[in-house]
Amino acid sequence: RSIKARTTSRAVDFGKRMFAVRGVISAVRLNTPTAGTRAFSASSAKLSAPIRLRSIKARSASAMAAVAEPVGEFIDAFNSDYARIHKAYEDNFWATKMNLKGNSTDALTESFNALEAFLGDRHTLDKVRGYLAGADATDAQVVVLKHIEKTLGCYIVESAEAKKVREEAVALENKMNSARNKLGLTYVESDGAVTDATPTVLRTKIRSAADESVRKSCWEATRRVGPFLLENGFPKIIAERNRFARTLGFVDFYDMKVTQAEGFSKARCFEMLDGLESATRPILDAALAKLKADKGEDALKPWNISYALSGELSREMDPYFPFENAPEVWGRSFAAMGIRYRDTKMQLDLCDRKGKYPNGFCHWPIAPHKAQDGTWNASQANFTSLATPDEVGSGNTALTTLMHEGGHAAHFANIEQGSPLFSQERAPFSVSLAETQSMFLDSLCGDAAWLGRYAKDRSGSPISWDLLERSIREKHPFEVFMLRGMIAVPYFEKALYELDEADLTAENIERIADEIEHKIQGGLAARPLLSVPHITSDESSCYYHGYVFAEMAVHQTRAHFLGKYGVIVDNPEIGPEMLRSYWLAGSGEPGFLKMVQDLTGKPLGHDAWVAELSKPTEDVVRDEKEEYVKAVRAGAYAGEVDLGMHAVFVHGDEVISDSKVEDGYAAACAKFKKWVNGNWPKTAVTA
């Protein structure tokens, strides 16, 4: 059976998703909604962290000189202090990324430094080791203490000079990203009108605009992002990150990030990537030759390649992915698979707007854990996507992003360990483990078994088999483009961080970006490497390899479930098995590679992925048609949408709907749909 029959180009979608695992930075913050609007206070967010930091330092220092508090009390106090300081930073991160009223990059920097100081406090680490050396801790407490020790070890900075370098790099990055938020991008419409656009709109039009001149104009606009960043400090940021990593004994910043997050070196990382690159190069060459033969040499131009693969088809399929229905579709699909969120409060900011961070992500202002007395502390989650509801392709992309980020949220909501450090998105959490969960769930959007149930137009009619068959025939031979687009990012970042500092010039960086695109993707990329948001942000730089290893695990996991159950979509066994095998342990033992091997019975490898890329198109069509017929006959899950979640739909400072106020998730979705119809009237034409 086909692993998947894709209907969208995930090579583009990856840039819209961000799970940020980092050894030296935090995440995002959920703002408590009030009726109608929310007010963000930068001053309150930035004051709490330093106050609490001083208190724990005082406790730690005094404890070293006197009788230590009982280990259970220490763990609870540590968890409480961490949660409070983390939350303060997350307030500022969310406010700046969402461009909320009152946001402050100064407050962001201050709260970030407070969080780093907390995690880098040597006194706390010494105290943890003291408990581990004693005999008072229970086995369960030892597990927690060892994980605290492991996490703090990722952040301890002995050198005052290194701390100074780190703080300067963070300040430079915040300044650059603030400038980026104000960068105005424009393209030229077919009638000559110069039009403002967000990066998301530009990428959508590159895929779907019928006029080549419009596609080229949008692509050229994305090429302006790189030079802007290079003029606003990116080369110096690379140098400062390397300087910091080398003071800690790593080869460079990339080596530090992969070692802290994944537990293996940069050298090992690229051994695995090199094997995949070598195995798929012949498939890439064949795909490029076929595209040229089928659609002409112009199809290989970077502003044409995405359209050549999806332009007209994307328009024809678009009615079956109405954006305003996406949240309910996501909820029904997850509910049918037995996925629950364990009382998570989730804030969803789904629509694009000027000044909003140009990347989808899901982060946790409150990471769940069990207290020493067994009390469950549920998570709070934020996630954002970048939909323009009346743009062609936005509904499909938004739905895939919901499935993806909702997968992250489900994973983290269900981590059941004795400290929030097991369930927070910084090192030592594996990027690959996190992305396996989200990418496994968003992969369903490419299955005929899922599309036959859930891809419906506004009148409720399912997508036709003719469209799906065309999609398979037009896209399956070119799926390798997505893979090569993914691996281009880590190869580019590897090259950047291996440059001598004297060679870190704008000219060299632009040249290297183009060279990597030609070498890995066969020509200039539809999405220029320097426009990928991940590479500029400390939190998400040097982790794109995690997507690649996760995709390997996704193929392996799907093959396992299909072999065991015969079906994944709407199978109520999937959620509980994911919970047991992948979710409960968080960043604790046994770790990503062992989890995959334990579930699937095989070490992680790229064989299943490469085999899928090599599968004859006629075989894919045959298998997917069979699944489509079954899916249409079965229909979508019609039971109660009980996700065990408190959902709040927002748009910047505006609260749109709240599942507690509206008496349930489905009712909150209905109010959100009404809001979309009101703000984008074209979505209401056949609603």
N, C-alpha and C positions, 0 to 999 in steps of 0.2 A: 504494500500500500504506500501511496505517496506520503512522504513526511509532511509536505505542505504544498498547496497551490496558491501562491501569493497573488494578491491583486493590487498591491502597492509596492513602491520602491522603498524598502527599509533602509537603503543606503542614505536616503535623505532624512528619514524619520529619526535616525539615531542622534542627529545633531539637535533634535528637539527634546531630548530626554536627558535628564542628568540625575544620577545617583552619585552623590559626592562622598567618596571615601578619601580621607586625607590624614596624614600624620601630623599636620600642624595647623589645621583650620577647622572651623565649625560649620554650621549648616544654616537653618532657616527657622522662622519663628511664627507660631500661630497667634494672631491677635484675637482676643475674646470679642465676639460681635455684640453690639447693642442693637436696639431697634432702629433699623434703617441705615445707619452709618456707624463708622468706627473712627475713633480719634487715636492716633498713635502719639505717644509721648516719648521722645528720644531721651529727655532728661531722666525720666524715671528708669528707663531701661539701662542707662549707662551708669547709674549710681549704685545699683544693688550689688553688682558683681564684685567691685573692689572692697565693699564693706564686708561681704561674706568671706572673701579671700583672706582678709586680715584675721578674721575670727578663726578660720581653720588653721592658719599658720600659727596663731597663738596657742591653739589647742595642741597642735603637733609638737611645737617646741617645748611646751610645758610637760607634755606626756613623756618626752624623751628623758626628762630630768626627774620625773616622779613615777608613781605607779600608773601603768597604762590603764585606760578604761577597758571594760570588758569588750571582747572582740565583736560581739553582736552589736553593741552600741556604736563602736567605731564604724562598722560597715554601714549601719543606718545613717549615721551622721555624715559619712563620706558621700553616700548616695544622695542625701538631701542637699548638701552643699553643691555637689556636681550639677544636680538638676536645676538648682536656682541660678547658678552662674551660666550654664548652658542656655537656659531660657532667656536670660538677659541679652546674650549675644544674638540669639535667634530672633528676638524682637527686632533688633536693628537690621539683621540680614534680610528678613522678609520685607521690612519697610522700605529698604533701599532697592531691593530687586523688584518689588511691585510698585515702586515710586509712590508710596503713600504720603499723605500730608504729614509734615513734620519730620520726615526722615532726615538722617544726618550721617554723612560718611565719617565725621569725627567721632560720633557716638559708636558707630560700627567698629572703628579701629580701636577705640578704648575698650569696648566690651570684648572684642576679639583678644586683645592683649591680656585682659583679665582671665579669660578662659585658658589661654596658653600658659599663663603663670600658674593657674591652679593645677593643670595637668603636668606642669613642669616643676612642681614643688618637691625638692629633694627631701625635705623633712617628712613629707607624707610617705614617700617611697621607703625611707628608712624605717618608718613606723610599721608599714605593711610587712617588710622583711622581718621585723622584730616579732610580729605575730606569727609569721610562718616558721620562725626558728623555735617558737615556744610549743607548748603541748596543749594549749587550752582550746584551740579551734577545732570544731567538728569537721568531718570530711566535707560537708557541703560548704562550710565557711572557708575551708582551704581552697576549694575551687574558685570561690569569689575573690579571695585575697590574691591568688595567683593571676587571675585575670586583671585585677587592678594593677598588680605589679607589671604585667606584660604591657598594659595600656600606657601606664606612666613612663615606662621605658622608651616608648615612642616619642616622648615629648621632653624628657629631661635635657636641658641645655646647660652644660657646666660652665661654658665660657661666657663672660660678660660681653665680649666682643661679638660672639655668635648671636646672643640675644639682641644686640643692637642691630646687627645685619638683618635679622629676621623681622624686627619691627619696622625697619626702613623699607624692606621689600613689601611688606603688607600695606604700608602707607602709599607706596608707589602704585601698587595694584589697585587699591581703592580709588586713587586719583584717576588712574587710567580708565577704570570701569565707569566712574562717574562721567568722564568725558564721553565715553562710548554711548552712555544712555542718552546723551544730547546730540549724538551724531545724526544729522539729517540725511536720509537717503532718498533719492528720486530716480524715476525712470521716465522714459518718453512713451506715451501711448501712440497707437497707430495713427491718430489724427494730429500728432505733433504736440499734444498737451503734456507739459512736464508735471508729473504727479508724485506727491510724497508717498512713501511706503515704508513699512517695517521690514526687517529681514525675513519675517515669515511670509509676508505677502509677496516679496520678491521671489522666494523659493517656490511658492505655489504657482506663480505666473510662469516661471521657467519651465515647470512641468506641464502647464495646461493652456497657456496663451496660444491662440491659433496663428497670430502674426509673428513671424520670425523676428522682425525688427523689435518687437516688444520683448520677446524672450532674450534677445541679445542685449538690449538696454538694461534689463533686470540683472542679467549675469554680470555686466560691466559694473553695475552698482555694487554688487557683492564683492567685486574685486577692489573696490575702494576702501573696504573695511581694513584690510591688511596694512596698506600704507598709513592709514590714520593711526592705527595702534602702534606701528613702528615709530611714528613721529611723536607719540605720546608716552614713550618710556618702556615699551615692551622689551627691547634689547637689554636695558639695564636691569629689568626685573629678572630676566633669565640669568644674568650674571650674578645677581644677589642671591637668587635661589641656589645656584650652584655653590657659591661661596659658603652659604649656610650649611648645605648638605655635606660639603667636604670637611667642615669643622667637626662634624659628627662622625667622620670616618667612612663616609660612603664615596663611591666613585664619582657620582654627580647626583643632581636632584632627581633624575629619573630612577636611578638605582635606589635612592632613599625611599621614594614613593612606592615602588613595586615591592621592595623588601618589607616595608612596614605593613602594607595592606595585604599582600599575598603570601608572604613568608618565604619567598624565593627571590633570587637576585635578578638584576636586569639581564645578565648573561643567559640565565636559564629561561627567562621570559622570551628572549629573542631566538633561542634555540627552537622553541615550540613554534614561534611565528615563522621562522625561516622554513620549517618543514611544511607548514600550511601554504606559504607563499610559493614554494617550489612545486607543490602538488597541484596548485590551481593555476599556475601560469599557462600551461597548455590549454586549459579550459577558457581562460581569458582570451588568448590569441584566437581561438576558434570562434568565440562569441563576437569579438570585434570584426572578424572577417565575415561572419554571417550577417551582422548588422549592416555592414557596408554593401554586401551583395544584395540584401533584401530592400534596403531603403536609400542606398546611395551614399557617397562619401560625405555629403553635407550632414548626414545623421550623426557623424562622429564628432561634430563641433560641440564644444561644451554646453552651449545654450540650446542645442538641439537634441542631445542624446536622451535626456529624460522625457522630452515630448515625443520623440520617435518611439519610445517604449510605452508611453501611457497617455499621450495627448488626447486624441479623439476618444479612446476607450475610457479614459478618466472622466470625460464629460458625460459619456453615456451611462457610466456606472454611478455617477454622482447622486442622482435622485434616490438611490437605495441606501444612502448614508446621510440622512438629514441630521444636521448637527444637533438640533434641539432635542432629538430623541436619544442622543448618545448616552447620557447619564443613566437613563432607565434601562437601555439595552445592556450596558455594562453591568448594572446591578442584577438584572435577571440572569445573565450568563454566569456570573460568579455565584449567585445564590443556588443555581442549579447544580453547580459543582461542589456544593457543600462548603464554600468558603465563608468564614465569619471573621469579624474584626474585634471581638472581645471588648466592646464598649469604647472603642476608639472614637474620639471627636475629630472629624476631618473637615478641613476647609478647602474648598475647590474654587480657584480663580481660573476660569477656563478660556476666556476670550482675550484676544489681542487688543492692545491699545498703545498709543504713543508713550514712550518712556518706560514701558514694561521690559523686564529682562528677556532677551530673545532666546529663551531656552525653556523647555518643559522640565520640571523636576518634582520630586517628592521628598520632603524632609520631615524631621520629627522634632518639634520644640519640646515635647515630653516623650522620652524613651521609656517603654514599659519595663517593669520588673516586679519581682516579689520581694516584699520587705522581710525582715528576719522573723516577724510573727506570722508570716504567710499571707499578709494582706496584698491583694493584687492592685498595682498601680497601672491603670490603663494608659495607653498612648494618646497623644494628640498628633495629628498629621496635617501637613499643608501640601497640596499639590496644585500645580499650575500647568496649563497648556496655552496654546497661542492661536486659537481658532478665530477666523473671520467668517461667521456663519454663512454668509451669502457668496463666498468665494468658491469656485469649483475646486473640489478636492479637500476642502477644509473639514467637512463632516467625516470623511473616511480617516483623515489624519488624526482628527480629534478623538475619534472612537478608539483607534489603535493606541493613542497616547493614554487614554483613560484605562484601557486594559493593561497597559504597561505600568503606569504609575500606580494604578490600583493594585497591581501585583506586588510592587514594592511595599505598599501600605499594608497589604494582607500579611506579607512576610514579617515585617517588623512588629505589627500588632500582636503577633502570636509567639514572639520570643519570650520564653518563660524561664528566666534565670534570676539570680540573686542580686543583680546590680544593673542599672541602666547602661553600664559600659558594654554589656553584651549586645545591646540593641540600639546602639547609636552608630551613626554612619561614618565615623572617623576610624583611622587605624586603631586596632588591628583588624577591622572588619574587611573581609575579602570583597573586592569589587566584583569578582567573577561570581561568587556565591550570590550576591545581591542581584546582579543582572540576570542570572539564570532564572530566578523566580519571575521577574517582570517580563523577560523575553519569552519564556515558555508560555505565559498567559497571553501576551499580545500576538504570539504566533498563530493562535486560533483564528484570528481575523483573516488569515489567508487560506483557511480550510473550507472546502466545499461543505463539509459537515456543519460548520458554523454559519457560513454565509447563507445556506439554504434555510436556516432557522431565523437568523437575525438581520440579514440585509434586506430591508423592506422599504418601499417608498412611502410617501406620506398618506397614501390611501390604504396601506397595509399589504400591498402585493409584493411577493418575494422576487428577488433578482432572478432573471432567467438563466437557464443553463447555457443558452447561446452566448451570452455575455461572459460567463465564467470560462467557457471553452475557449473563446477568443483570448481571454486574459491569459490562460495557461499557454496557449500556442504562441502568443506574442511575447510572453515574459519568461517562461521557464528556461529557454535557451540562454537567457542573459542574466540569470540570478547571480552569476559569479561577479557581476559588477558591484553588487551590494557588498560582497565579501571583500573585494579589493578596495572598495572605498573605506571600509572599516579599518583594514590593516595599514592603509596609507597614513592614518593619523599617528599611531605609535612610531612608525618608521620616521615620520617627519620630526616628532618630538625627540626621538633618540638622536637624530642628527643635530637638532638645535642645542641640546644640552651637552653634546660632545664637541661643540665648537670652542676653540680658544677664545678667551674673553676679548682679545684684540680683534677677532674676526666677527664679533657679534654686531654687524652693521646691518642697516635696513636693506642695503643692496644684496648682501650675502643671504640674508634670511629669505627675501623674496625669490632669489635664484634657487635656493635649496627647495623651497616649496614647489616651484614649478618642476624641478628635476624629479622630485619624489612623485608628483602627480603623473608625469610621463612614465617613470619607471614602474610604478605600482598599478596605475589605472589605465595606462596606455595612451595618455594624452592629458591636456589640461582638464581639470575636474569641473563638473557642473556646479559643485559646491567648493569653492576655493579653500584650501587648507587653512589659510590665514583668516577665514571668516568663521571657522568652527569655534564657538564660544569656549569649549572645554580647554583649549590650549592656553588661554590668557588667564584663567582663574586658578589660583593656587589650589582651591578645593577640588577641582576636576581635572587639572593638568596631569599628564603622565599616568592616566589610568584607562585610556581607551582600549588597551589590550584586554581589559576586563570584559568588554563587550564581545571580543573575539572568543576568548575562552568560554564565556557564557554561552555563546551560540553553539560551540562544540557540545557543551553540556545539554543544551536544549534539544538538539537532534538526538543525542544519546538517550535523554529522558523520555522524549516522545516515542522513540522506538521501543523503549521498555514498556511504557503504558499501553501502547497499541498491541504489543505482543502479549501482554498480560490480560488486558480487558477487551481489546478489539475496538474500543472507542474512548475518546477523551471528552468531547463536547457534551455538556449536560450530564456527565457521569458523576454522581454524588460521592464516589469513592476517591476522586482526584484530590479534592481539598484536604480531607483527612490524611491521605497518604503524603501529600506535600508537607503537611503539618508535622507528621511524625519523622519524616526523613530529612527535610531541609530546613524547617522553620524553628522548631523549639530551641535548638542549641545556640542560635545566634552566631556570634563570632567566637564561641567557645569550641571545645573539642566535639567532633573529630576533625573539623575543618573541611574546606571546599572539596579538595581532591578525594578525600576519603568518603565524604557524603555521596558524591557522584558514584564512586565505585561500589559503596555499600548498597545503594538503591538499584543500580543498573547491572551490577555484577561484573563490570569491566572498568579498567583504568580509563581516565579521560583521554580521548583521542579525536582526531579530525576525520576518521574514516567514514563515519555515518554522514557527516556533512558533505564530504567530497562525493560519496556515493549518490547522495541526493542530487547534487549538481549534475552528475553524469547520467542520471536516469533518463531513458528515452522519453521524449515528449508524448508519444502515443501511449505509453504505459501510464503516464501521469493522467492523461485525459480519461483513459478507461477507468482507473481507480477512483478518480474524483467524481466522475459522473455517477458511479454507484453510490458514493457517499451523499451526493447532492439529492438524489431521489429519496433516499431514506430521510434526509433532513427536512425536506419540504413536507413529506408525509407526517413527520413527527411534530413539526411546528416548534415555535419558541416556548421556553419554560413559562408556564402560566400560573405558577403557584405564588405564594406570598414572597415579596422581596424583603426578606429578613436577613440583613447583613450584620446585625449586632453593632450598628454604627450610628453615631450622631453626625449627620451631614449638614454642612452650612455652605451654601453657594454664595460667592461674593464676586464683585467686580471692583477691584481696587478698594476704596474706602466704603463702597456700597454693599450692604447685605441684601441679597436677592431673595433667598428663601432658606428656611431652617427646618429640618425634619422633625424636631421636637415641637416647634410652633405649628407646623403644618400637619401634624399628626401622622408622621410616617415618611419613609424615604420616597415612595411613589408619589405622594402628594407634594413633597418638596420638588421633585422632578417636574411635576405638572406646572408648578408656579414658575420654575426656571424656564420651562418651555414658553410660557406666556410672555415672560420678560424678553426672551430672544425674539419671538415673533414681533413684539412691540418695537424693539430696537433695530431689527433687520427685517423690514416688512416683506421682503421677497420670500422669506422663509415661511410666511403665513399664507401664501397664495393658495396652496392646496392643503393647508393644515386642517 
